[in-house]
Amino acid sequence: MESKKINGEWPVLPETNTASAEGGYKHWLVNCILAIKWAMNREKVIENRISFFGTSQGGGASLLLGSIFQNKGVRCVAADLAFLTNYPMALNNTKALEGAYSLVLCGLSMSHDKAVGFKALGYFDTILHARRLTCPVLLTAGEKDTICPPETIESLFKLLPGTRSYSYFDNLSHRYSREFIQMISAWFRMYS
């Protein structure tokens, strides 16, 4: 897929809505999966021993990939301030509408059929992947994060079926934190 910036933003999320999940994140996620499969076939990669981590959209992607690769060697996931989590809750949160989830509304308003656009988002909402996230999952949230509200991340945590950890940081906005780096280092030593 060849995306071009629109008003300084990459349109992956709006394209997901308007293309009814046939474009946008679908292409992005397929490319991630292909890259992971390629890496897993490299000689120096230990078989059945992969883990995913990331912040914001990378955190949401890590959760999606942990779900997709659940029986294909994934050992654990660490998602910091995870985006792509609980769209319905985020859209009812006025703080969230100032952040990344405002792109969801933008995409839905561009969609010819809002119900179809919202259903398309469901394929990428980590809440719907929670039951398949059976590996150990580490989640973090920040009190002052208006981009990925802590309530959305906590709602995912409550649905996870296996070993899990949720850390809520007072005064943390939407940014990498030194604490997360320390936490994933320990998490990966324990589980990967």
Order of alpha helices (4+ residues) and beta strands (2+ residues): alpha-alpha-beta-alpha-beta-alpha-alpha-alpha-beta-alpha-beta-alpha
